[in-house]
Amino acid sequence: MAAPAPRISAEQWLARVFADGRPRHFGTGWLSGVLGIVLALLALMAVLCLHFPQYLTLPELRSRYPLGLVRLAIDLGLLVAMALAGLSILLRRRKALGLTGLALAGAALALGAGGVEIPRGGASQVYLGLDWFVLGTLTTAGLFVPLERAFPLRREQGAFRKGWLTDTQYFFASHALAQVMSLAVLAPAVALGGVLAVPALQGAVQSLPLVLQFALAVLIADLAQYAMHRAFHRVPLLWRFHKVHHSVETMDWIAGSRLHLVDVIVTRGLVLLALLVAGFDERAVLAYLVLVSFHAVFIHANFAPRAAWLEKWIAMPRFHHWHHASEPEARDVNFAVHLPMIDRWLGTHHLPEGRWPEGYGIAGERAPEGWLAQLVWPLRR
Protein backbone atom coordinates (compact mmCIF):
# COMPACT_ATOMS: atom_id res chain seq x y z
CA MET A 1 0.00 0.00 0.00
CA ALA A 2 1.36 3.39 -0.95
CA ALA A 3 2.17 5.73 1.90
CA PRO A 4 -0.25 8.68 2.22
CA ALA A 5 1.00 11.98 0.83
CA PRO A 6 2.35 14.24 3.58
CA ARG A 7 0.01 17.04 4.59
CA ILE A 8 1.23 20.55 3.93
CA SER A 9 0.21 23.76 5.65
CA ALA A 10 -1.59 26.61 3.94
CA GLU A 11 1.64 28.59 4.07
CA GLN A 12 3.56 25.81 2.30
CA TRP A 13 0.86 25.48 -0.36
CA LEU A 14 0.81 29.23 -1.02
CA ALA A 15 4.59 29.32 -1.07
CA ARG A 16 4.55 26.63 -3.74
CA VAL A 17 2.07 28.64 -5.80
CA PHE A 18 4.10 31.85 -5.50
CA ALA A 19 7.57 30.31 -5.80
CA ASP A 20 6.57 27.33 -8.01
CA GLY A 21 10.16 26.11 -8.11
CA ARG A 22 11.04 28.38 -10.99
CA PRO A 23 13.48 31.31 -11.21
CA ARG A 24 12.29 34.52 -9.60
CA HIS A 25 14.74 37.09 -10.93
CA PHE A 26 13.68 40.06 -13.02
CA GLY A 27 12.35 39.06 -16.42
CA THR A 28 10.96 35.66 -15.39
CA GLY A 29 7.39 36.85 -14.76
CA TRP A 30 7.52 36.11 -11.05
CA LEU A 31 7.60 39.73 -9.89
CA SER A 32 4.87 40.81 -12.30
CA GLY A 33 2.74 37.84 -11.25
CA VAL A 34 3.04 38.57 -7.53
CA LEU A 35 2.41 42.29 -8.00
CA GLY A 36 -0.60 41.49 -10.17
CA ILE A 37 -2.09 39.30 -7.44
CA VAL A 38 -1.48 41.88 -4.71
CA LEU A 39 -2.96 44.77 -6.71
CA ALA A 40 -5.97 42.73 -7.83
CA LEU A 41 -6.64 41.53 -4.29
CA LEU A 42 -6.43 45.05 -2.85
CA ALA A 43 -8.72 46.35 -5.61
CA LEU A 44 -11.21 43.57 -4.88
CA MET A 45 -11.20 44.52 -1.19
CA ALA A 46 -11.72 48.18 -2.10
CA VAL A 47 -14.70 47.23 -4.28
CA LEU A 48 -16.19 45.29 -1.36
CA CYS A 49 -15.73 48.41 0.78
CA LEU A 50 -17.82 50.37 -1.75
CA HIS A 51 -20.54 47.71 -1.61
CA PHE A 52 -20.66 47.48 2.20
CA PRO A 53 -19.17 50.70 3.64
CA GLN A 54 -21.17 50.50 6.86
CA TYR A 55 -19.64 47.11 7.68
CA LEU A 56 -16.16 47.25 6.12
CA THR A 57 -14.89 50.83 6.57
CA LEU A 58 -13.95 53.01 9.53
CA PRO A 59 -16.49 55.77 10.32
CA GLU A 60 -13.62 58.20 11.01
CA LEU A 61 -12.35 57.76 7.44
CA ARG A 62 -15.59 57.10 5.57
CA SER A 63 -16.63 60.72 5.14
CA ARG A 64 -13.10 61.89 4.29
CA TYR A 65 -12.50 59.83 1.15
CA PRO A 66 -12.41 61.71 -2.18
CA LEU A 67 -14.69 59.21 -3.91
CA GLY A 68 -13.78 60.30 -7.42
CA LEU A 69 -10.10 59.60 -6.79
CA VAL A 70 -10.90 56.34 -4.98
CA ARG A 71 -12.93 55.06 -7.94
CA LEU A 72 -10.19 56.10 -10.36
CA ALA A 73 -7.53 54.39 -8.23
CA ILE A 74 -9.54 51.14 -8.18
CA ASP A 75 -9.99 51.11 -11.96
CA LEU A 76 -6.35 51.98 -12.63
CA GLY A 77 -5.23 49.37 -10.11
CA LEU A 78 -7.28 46.71 -11.90
CA LEU A 79 -5.88 47.70 -15.30
CA VAL A 80 -2.31 47.51 -14.00
CA ALA A 81 -3.06 44.22 -12.20
CA MET A 82 -4.40 42.62 -15.38
CA ALA A 83 -1.45 43.89 -17.42
CA LEU A 84 1.00 42.47 -14.89
CA ALA A 85 -0.87 39.17 -14.72
CA GLY A 86 -0.88 38.93 -18.52
CA LEU A 87 2.84 39.64 -18.62
CA SER A 88 3.45 36.89 -16.08
CA ILE A 89 1.47 34.43 -18.20
CA LEU A 90 3.59 35.30 -21.22
CA LEU A 91 6.94 35.03 -19.42
CA ARG A 92 6.37 32.18 -17.00
CA ARG A 93 6.18 28.52 -17.90
CA ARG A 94 3.77 27.81 -15.06
CA LYS A 95 0.75 30.10 -15.24
CA ALA A 96 -0.55 29.93 -11.65
CA LEU A 97 0.54 33.44 -10.70
CA GLY A 98 -0.87 35.15 -13.77
CA LEU A 99 -4.12 33.19 -13.75
CA THR A 100 -4.66 33.92 -10.04
CA GLY A 101 -4.18 37.64 -10.66
CA LEU A 102 -6.63 37.58 -13.59
CA ALA A 103 -9.20 35.65 -11.54
CA LEU A 104 -9.04 38.19 -8.69
CA ALA A 105 -9.26 41.11 -11.12
CA GLY A 106 -12.17 39.43 -12.89
CA ALA A 107 -14.02 39.07 -9.57
CA ALA A 108 -13.51 42.79 -8.86
CA LEU A 109 -14.78 43.69 -12.35
CA ALA A 110 -17.81 41.42 -11.96
CA LEU A 111 -18.66 43.25 -8.74
CA GLY A 112 -18.63 46.61 -10.50
CA ALA A 113 -15.03 47.78 -10.04
CA GLY A 114 -14.82 51.51 -9.27
CA GLY A 115 -18.32 52.22 -10.57
CA VAL A 116 -20.18 50.66 -7.65
CA GLU A 117 -23.12 52.72 -6.43
CA ILE A 118 -22.70 53.20 -2.68
CA PRO A 119 -25.81 52.09 -0.72
CA ARG A 120 -27.60 54.62 1.47
CA GLY A 121 -28.04 52.34 4.47
CA GLY A 122 -27.66 53.43 8.08
CA ALA A 123 -24.42 53.14 10.03
CA SER A 124 -23.60 49.80 11.63
CA GLN A 125 -22.54 49.58 15.27
CA VAL A 126 -20.12 46.77 14.40
CA TYR A 127 -17.63 47.14 11.56
CA LEU A 128 -14.23 46.05 10.24
CA GLY A 129 -11.45 48.31 9.01
CA LEU A 130 -10.92 46.66 5.63
CA ASP A 131 -10.30 50.08 4.09
CA TRP A 132 -7.62 50.71 6.73
CA PHE A 133 -5.96 47.41 5.80
CA VAL A 134 -5.90 48.36 2.10
CA LEU A 135 -4.41 51.77 2.89
CA GLY A 136 -1.91 50.25 5.33
CA THR A 137 -0.74 47.69 2.77
CA LEU A 138 -0.33 50.27 0.01
CA THR A 139 1.66 52.68 2.18
CA THR A 140 3.70 50.29 4.35
CA ALA A 141 4.48 47.56 1.84
CA GLY A 142 4.87 50.13 -0.91
CA LEU A 143 7.62 51.83 1.09
CA PHE A 144 9.44 48.97 2.79
CA VAL A 145 9.36 46.15 0.22
CA PRO A 146 11.38 48.18 -2.34
CA LEU A 147 13.68 49.32 0.48
CA GLU A 148 14.38 45.73 1.49
CA ARG A 149 14.94 44.71 -2.12
CA ALA A 150 17.37 47.58 -2.73
CA PHE A 151 19.39 47.45 0.53
CA PRO A 152 18.81 44.00 2.10
CA LEU A 153 20.55 42.74 5.21
CA ARG A 154 20.09 39.14 4.06
CA ARG A 155 19.86 39.12 0.29
CA GLU A 156 18.96 35.43 0.11
CA GLN A 157 15.87 35.94 2.27
CA GLY A 158 12.72 35.83 0.18
CA ALA A 159 9.39 37.53 0.75
CA PHE A 160 7.69 34.17 1.34
CA ARG A 161 9.97 33.04 4.13
CA LYS A 162 8.84 30.73 6.92
CA GLY A 163 6.09 32.37 8.96
CA TRP A 164 5.06 34.94 6.33
CA LEU A 165 1.43 33.84 6.25
CA THR A 166 1.13 34.05 10.05
CA ASP A 167 2.60 37.55 10.06
CA THR A 168 0.29 38.58 7.20
CA GLN A 169 -2.64 37.45 9.34
CA TYR A 170 -1.36 39.65 12.17
CA PHE A 171 -1.01 42.61 9.79
CA PHE A 172 -4.58 42.07 8.59
CA ALA A 173 -5.98 41.68 12.10
CA SER A 174 -4.21 44.78 13.44
CA HIS A 175 -5.92 46.87 10.75
CA ALA A 176 -9.25 45.10 10.27
CA LEU A 177 -9.93 44.92 14.03
CA ALA A 178 -9.56 48.69 14.44
CA GLN A 179 -12.88 48.93 16.29
CA VAL A 180 -11.74 46.34 18.84
CA MET A 181 -8.48 48.24 19.34
CA SER A 182 -10.36 51.51 19.76
CA LEU A 183 -12.68 50.08 22.40
CA ALA A 184 -9.91 48.22 24.25
CA VAL A 185 -7.16 50.87 24.04
CA LEU A 186 -8.50 54.33 23.28
CA ALA A 187 -11.66 54.42 25.39
CA PRO A 188 -10.04 53.28 28.70
CA ALA A 189 -7.00 55.52 28.16
CA VAL A 190 -9.18 58.59 27.54
CA ALA A 191 -11.40 57.86 30.56
CA LEU A 192 -8.47 57.22 32.90
CA GLY A 193 -6.51 60.16 31.46
CA GLY A 194 -9.31 62.50 32.49
CA VAL A 195 -9.17 61.22 36.05
CA LEU A 196 -5.37 61.40 36.38
CA ALA A 197 -4.94 64.71 34.56
CA VAL A 198 -3.01 67.49 36.33
CA PRO A 199 -4.27 70.82 34.90
CA ALA A 200 -1.07 72.72 35.81
CA LEU A 201 1.11 70.16 34.03
CA GLN A 202 -1.13 70.09 30.99
CA GLY A 203 -1.15 73.87 30.78
CA ALA A 204 2.64 73.99 30.90
CA VAL A 205 2.96 71.33 28.21
CA GLN A 206 0.41 72.97 25.91
CA SER A 207 2.22 76.30 26.19
CA LEU A 208 5.24 74.77 24.43
CA PRO A 209 5.74 75.10 20.66
CA LEU A 210 4.19 72.22 18.72
CA VAL A 211 7.57 70.93 17.51
CA LEU A 212 8.88 70.78 21.08
CA GLN A 213 5.69 69.05 22.21
CA PHE A 214 6.23 66.39 19.55
CA ALA A 215 9.84 65.78 20.64
CA LEU A 216 8.79 65.58 24.29
CA ALA A 217 5.91 63.24 23.37
CA VAL A 218 8.39 60.86 21.68
CA LEU A 219 10.55 60.84 24.82
CA ILE A 220 7.67 60.30 27.26
CA ALA A 221 6.05 57.65 25.06
CA ASP A 222 9.34 55.78 24.73
CA LEU A 223 9.97 55.93 28.49
CA ALA A 224 6.51 54.45 29.08
CA GLN A 225 7.08 51.87 26.37
CA TYR A 226 10.48 50.98 27.82
CA ALA A 227 8.93 50.36 31.26
CA MET A 228 6.15 48.17 29.85
CA HIS A 229 8.49 46.36 27.47
CA ARG A 230 10.89 45.48 30.27
CA ALA A 231 7.99 44.34 32.46
CA PHE A 232 6.78 42.03 29.68
CA HIS A 233 10.23 40.41 29.72
CA ARG A 234 10.57 40.19 33.51
CA VAL A 235 7.08 39.17 34.70
CA PRO A 236 6.42 35.51 33.77
CA LEU A 237 2.69 36.03 33.17
CA LEU A 238 3.34 38.95 30.82
CA TRP A 239 6.17 37.11 29.06
CA ARG A 240 3.74 34.36 28.06
CA PHE A 241 2.06 36.94 25.81
CA HIS A 242 5.13 38.89 24.72
CA LYS A 243 7.02 35.77 23.64
CA VAL A 244 4.62 35.60 20.70
CA HIS A 245 6.39 38.67 19.31
CA HIS A 246 9.80 37.07 19.91
CA SER A 247 8.79 33.80 18.26
CA VAL A 248 9.45 35.30 14.82
CA GLU A 249 12.59 33.71 13.37
CA THR A 250 13.00 35.89 10.28
CA MET A 251 13.11 39.66 10.42
CA ASP A 252 11.48 41.82 7.77
CA TRP A 253 8.96 44.65 7.41
CA ILE A 254 5.96 42.50 8.34
CA ALA A 255 7.59 40.62 11.24
CA GLY A 256 6.83 43.45 13.68
CA SER A 257 3.10 42.85 13.18
CA ARG A 258 3.34 39.66 15.22
CA LEU A 259 2.03 40.97 18.55
CA HIS A 260 -0.43 39.22 20.84
CA LEU A 261 -3.68 41.09 21.42
CA VAL A 262 -3.00 41.35 25.17
CA ASP A 263 0.47 42.76 24.48
CA VAL A 264 -0.97 45.37 22.10
CA ILE A 265 -3.80 46.45 24.40
CA VAL A 266 -1.68 46.81 27.54
CA THR A 267 1.34 48.49 25.94
CA ARG A 268 -0.49 50.87 23.63
CA GLY A 269 -3.05 51.70 26.28
CA LEU A 270 -0.46 52.73 28.88
CA VAL A 271 1.67 54.64 26.36
CA LEU A 272 -1.40 56.57 25.19
CA LEU A 273 -2.38 57.17 28.81
CA ALA A 274 1.02 58.76 29.51
CA LEU A 275 0.56 61.12 26.56
CA LEU A 276 -2.98 62.06 27.60
CA VAL A 277 -2.05 62.69 31.23
CA ALA A 278 0.78 64.98 30.08
CA GLY A 279 -1.76 66.95 28.06
CA PHE A 280 -0.06 67.13 24.67
CA ASP A 281 -1.78 68.90 21.83
CA GLU A 282 -3.83 66.47 19.75
CA ARG A 283 -1.70 67.31 16.69
CA ALA A 284 1.49 66.31 18.55
CA VAL A 285 -0.10 63.00 19.58
CA LEU A 286 -1.25 62.29 16.02
CA ALA A 287 2.23 63.08 14.71
CA TYR A 288 3.70 60.62 17.21
CA LEU A 289 1.20 57.93 16.16
CA VAL A 290 2.23 58.40 12.52
CA LEU A 291 5.89 58.16 13.52
CA VAL A 292 5.48 54.98 15.55
CA SER A 293 3.38 53.28 12.87
CA PHE A 294 6.28 53.56 10.40
CA HIS A 295 9.24 53.41 12.78
CA ALA A 296 8.01 50.16 14.36
CA VAL A 297 8.01 48.60 10.88
CA PHE A 298 11.40 50.13 10.00
CA ILE A 299 13.28 48.65 12.98
CA HIS A 300 12.15 45.10 12.11
CA ALA A 301 12.97 45.38 8.40
CA ASN A 302 15.43 43.22 6.48
CA PHE A 303 17.32 46.42 5.84
CA ALA A 304 20.94 47.33 6.57
CA PRO A 305 21.38 51.12 6.43
CA ARG A 306 24.92 52.43 6.85
CA ALA A 307 24.47 55.27 9.31
CA ALA A 308 26.53 54.46 12.41
CA TRP A 309 26.44 58.09 13.56
CA LEU A 310 22.62 57.95 13.64
CA GLU A 311 22.46 54.74 15.69
CA LYS A 312 23.43 56.66 18.84
CA TRP A 313 20.32 58.82 18.67
CA ILE A 314 17.61 56.93 16.80
CA ALA A 315 16.72 53.24 16.94
CA MET A 316 17.84 51.63 13.68
CA PRO A 317 17.21 48.08 12.46
CA ARG A 318 20.51 46.75 13.88
CA PHE A 319 19.60 48.02 17.36
CA HIS A 320 16.23 46.26 17.41
CA HIS A 321 17.44 43.15 15.62
CA TRP A 322 19.72 42.57 18.63
CA HIS A 323 16.63 42.72 20.85
CA HIS A 324 15.19 39.81 18.84
CA ALA A 325 18.48 37.89 18.62
CA SER A 326 18.70 34.30 19.83
CA GLU A 327 22.32 34.69 21.07
CA PRO A 328 22.74 34.57 24.88
CA GLU A 329 24.51 37.95 24.84
CA ALA A 330 21.29 39.57 23.60
CA ARG A 331 19.08 38.49 26.48
CA ASP A 332 16.92 41.37 27.80
CA VAL A 333 18.55 44.26 25.94
CA ASN A 334 17.47 47.23 23.78
CA PHE A 335 13.95 47.75 25.13
CA ALA A 336 13.45 51.26 23.73
CA VAL A 337 11.58 51.62 20.46
CA HIS A 338 12.75 55.06 19.32
CA LEU A 339 15.58 56.37 21.53
CA PRO A 340 18.61 54.12 22.28
CA MET A 341 19.79 56.64 24.88
CA ILE A 342 17.11 55.32 27.25
CA ASP A 343 18.80 51.90 27.21
CA ARG A 344 22.17 53.57 27.77
CA TRP A 345 20.75 55.45 30.76
CA LEU A 346 19.32 52.26 32.30
CA GLY A 347 22.11 49.81 31.47
CA THR A 348 20.36 47.64 28.89
CA HIS A 349 22.05 48.91 25.73
CA HIS A 350 23.74 46.29 23.52
CA LEU A 351 25.10 47.11 20.07
CA PRO A 352 28.33 45.25 19.20
CA GLU A 353 30.48 47.21 16.79
CA GLY A 354 29.64 46.32 13.19
CA ARG A 355 27.93 43.00 14.05
CA TRP A 356 24.41 41.75 13.35
CA PRO A 357 22.75 38.79 15.09
CA GLU A 358 23.19 35.35 13.58
CA GLY A 359 19.65 34.23 14.34
CA TYR A 360 16.30 35.19 15.89
CA GLY A 361 13.57 33.59 17.94
CA ILE A 362 13.18 31.93 21.34
CA ALA A 363 15.88 29.42 22.18
CA GLY A 364 14.38 25.97 22.72
CA GLU A 365 10.81 26.97 21.96
CA ARG A 366 8.76 27.37 18.80
CA ALA A 367 5.33 28.92 18.41
CA PRO A 368 2.48 27.24 16.55
CA GLU A 369 1.64 28.58 13.10
CA GLY A 370 -1.31 30.89 12.54
CA TRP A 371 -2.79 33.96 14.24
CA LEU A 372 -5.57 32.08 16.00
CA ALA A 373 -3.26 29.32 17.27
CA GLN A 374 -0.86 31.92 18.66
CA LEU A 375 -3.75 33.85 20.22
CA VAL A 376 -4.46 30.91 22.55
CA TRP A 377 -0.84 29.73 22.83
CA PRO A 378 -0.05 31.79 25.98
CA LEU A 379 -3.15 30.40 27.71
CA ARG A 380 -1.96 26.79 27.48
CA ARG A 381 -0.21 25.18 30.39
N, C-alpha and C positions, 0 to 999 in steps of 0.2 A: 504494500500500500504506500502510495506516495505521501511524503510528509506534507502537512498543511503549509501553505505559504505564510511567511511571517507577517504579522500585522504591523502596519506602519501608522504613525501618528498623522494628524492633519497637517502638522508642520512639515513632516517629511514628504507627504504627498504634494503639498504646494511647492516645496522646494524642488521636487522633481519636475513639476510643471514649468516653473520659472527657469530652473537651471538646465533641465532636459539633457544633461550630459554633453552638451555641445559648446563650442567656443562662445565666449561672451564679450570679446573685445569689440571695439568700434568697427562697424561695417558688417557685423554678423547678423544684425536684426534683433539681437537680444535687448539692447537698450531701447530701441524704438518699440519693441513689443511690450516691455515692462512699463514704459512711459504711457503707451497707449492704454493699457489696462488701468493704470492709476488715474489718468485723466477721465476716462470713460466712467469709472466707478464714482469718482467725485462728482461728475456731471449728473450721473443717475441719482445720487443722494441729493444734489441740489434740486433736481426736478421733483423728487419726493417732498422736499421742503416746501416747494410751491403748491403742491397738491394738499398737504396737510400742515400748514404753518402753525396752527394752534397746538399741534401735538409734537412737532419736530423742530421748532425754532424757539430761541430765547426771547421772551417778551421785551427785554431790555434792548435787543438788537432789531427786533422785527420792524419797528416803525422807522428805523434809521437807514434801512437799505435803499439805495437808489435803484429801483426796480428795473429801469431801462438798462442800466449798466449790468445788472445781475443777469437779465435775460440774454443780453449780448454775450456776456462771458460764458454762459452755459452753451450757447450755440457755437461760439468759436471753439470752446473746449472740445465739443463733440466733433467738430470738423477736424481739428488737430489730432484728436484721438483716433479717428477713423483713418486719417492719412498715415499716422504712425503704425497702426495695426496693419494696414495694407502693405506698408514698406517691410514690416517684419515678415509677412507672408511671402513676399517676393525674395527676401534675402535668406530666410531660414529654412532649413530642410524640414524640420518639424514645425508644424503650423499652430501648435497649441496656444502660444502667446498671442499671435495675431488674431486667431479665431475667437479667443476669449475677449480681447479688446473689442472686436466687432460685435460680439454678442451683447456685451454690456452697453455699447453705444446704441445698438439697435433697440434695446429695452428702453433706454432713455428717450429715443426718438418716438417709439410707440406710445410712450406716456405723455408726449406733447412737447418734449424738449423745453426751450425757453419760452414757448408761447402759451404755457399753461395759464388758464384763467384762475386767479386765486379765489377760493370760496369765501363767502361773507359770513362764516359761522362765528359763534361767540368764542371767547377765550377759554381755554381749558385750564383747569387747576393743576393738572399733571402734564408735564411735557419733558421731552428730551432736547438736548442741545446738538442736534445733528448738524445744524448750520455752523455751530461753533467748531465742531470737528472738521468740517470741510475747510473753514477758514484757517484753523490751526495747522492742518496738513499742508495747505498751500504755502503758508508763510514759513513754518518751521522746517518742513522737509525741503521746501524750495530754497531755503538759505543754507541749511547744513549738509544736505546730501552732496551738492556740488563742492562745498568746502572740504568734505571728507575725501571726495574723489581727487581733488586737486592737491591737497596737502595731507595725505594720510599718515597716521602713526604706523599702522600695520597695513601695508599695501595689499597683502594677500587676503585680508579679511573681506569677505563679500557682504552684500546687503542682507542676504538670506542666510545669516549665520545661525548657529544653534540658539534657540530661544527667541527668534525674531517674531514669531507669531504671538507668543505670550506677551511680549512687550508691545506689540501692536494692539493687542486687546486692552492693555493698560492705557495706552494713548487714547484709544477710542472711549474707554470708560471715563477717563478723567475729563473729557470734553462733553460727552453725551450725558453724563450724570451731573451736569452743572446745577440743576435744581437741588439735587441731594446735597451737593457741596455747599450751596448757598444756605440751605436750612441748617446744616450741621456745623458750618464754620462761621458764616457771616452773621446770622441772626444771634447766636449766643455771644459772639464777640462784641457786637454792637450793644446788646443789652447790658452785658457786664461792664463794658467800657463806660457807659453812662453812669453806672454806680461808682466805679473806681476813679472817675475823672477828678482832677484837681484843677479848678478854674484858673488859679494863679499860674500854674505850670503851662496850661494850654494857652493862656494869653501871651506868656513869654515866648513860647514856641511859634505861635502864629504871627508874632511881630517880626520874626526873622524874614529875610528875603527868601523867595520861593526856592532858589537854587540851593541856599544853605539848608533850608528845611529838607530838601531831597537828600543831600549828603548826610545830614543827621539821621534821617529816616533809614537810610541804608545801614548806618552804624548800629542804631538801636535794634533794627530788625535782625541784623546778623548776630548781635549779642544774645538776643532772645533765641534765635535759631541755634546758636552754639550751645546754649544751656540745655535746650530740649534735645538736641542731637546727642550730646554727651550723656544725658539721662537715658536715652533710648539704647545706648551702648552699655551703660552700667547697671541698670535695673533689669533683672532677668525677665520680668513680665513684659516690659516694654521691648526688650530685645527680641522676644518671640515674634513681634510684629515687624520690627525694623530689619530683621535678618532677611525678610523677603526682598528688600531693596539690595542687600548685599549678596543675594543669591545669583545675581547676574554674573556670568562668566566671560562675557565679551562686551567691551565698552564701545558704544557709538551713540549717535544723537538720540536714539529712541530708548536707550537703556535706562536713562534717568526717569522714564515714565513708570518704571516698576516700583511702585510704592503702595503698601497696604493701606486700605481705607482708614483704618484706625491711626496709622502713622500720619496720613495726610490731614485728617480732621484735628488731631491734637496739636501737631506742629504748626500748621497754618493758622489754626484758631488762636493759639497763644502769641504767635508773631503779630497777627493782625490786632490782637488785644493790646499789645505793647504800643503799637502805632496809634491806636485810637485813644488810649489813656494819655499819651503824650500830646495829643491834640493837633497833629499835623494837618495842614491844609489838604483838602480832598485831592487836589491836583498833584501834590507831592506824593500822596499814597498811591494814586493811580500810576504815576511815573515809576514808583518803586515796583509795583505789580508787573508793569511791562518789562522792567529790567530783569526781575527774577524769572519771569516766564521764558526769557531767551537765555539768560546767563546759566540757569540750571541745566538747560540743554547743552550749552556750550562746554561746560566743564566735564561732561560725560562723553563728549564726542571723540571719535577716532580721528583726532586732529592733533598735529604736532607743530604748533606755532613756535617760531624762534624769537622769543622776546624775553630773555632772562631778566632784563632790567625791570620788566613789568610784573614779573612773578612775585616780587617783594610786596607789591601794593594791591594787586588784583588777583583773585583766584583764577588760575589758568588750568587747562586740562591736566597737565602733569601733576599739579597740586592735588586735585581731587582723585585722579587715578590712583595715587598712593593711598588715599583713604579706602579705596575699594580693593587694594592689593591683597593677595593671599599670602605674601611673605610675612614671617613672624615679626620682622622689624617694623611693619606697617600697622601693627595692632593698636587701635584706638588713637589715631592721629588725624590731624587736618579736619577738624569738625566744622570750621567756618565755611560758609557758602560763597561769600563775596570778598572778605577781607582777611588775608593770611596773617596780618598783624595780630589779630585776636588770638590765634593759636600760638604766636610767638610770645604774647603777653602771658598766656596761661600754661606754657610749657608743653604743648601738644603738637608743635610744628615739626614736620618731617618732610624734607625735600632734598634727597641726595643729589649732589652736583652732577648734572648731565645724565642721570639715570632715570629710566622708566620701570615700572613693575614688570615682572615676567609673566604674572598671571593674576586672575581675579576670582572672586567667589569666597565661599565659606569653607575653610579647610575641614575635610571629613564629613561634609554634609551637603546634600543636593536637594533643591526644592522640586516639587512636582511641577509638571508642565501645565500651563493654562491659568488664566486669571481667576476663574472660579475655584480651582483646586488650591491655588495659593491663598485665596481669601479665607479658606477654612484651615489651611495648614497650621497657623499658629495656635489654633484651638485644640489641636490633637495632642494627646498625651505623649 
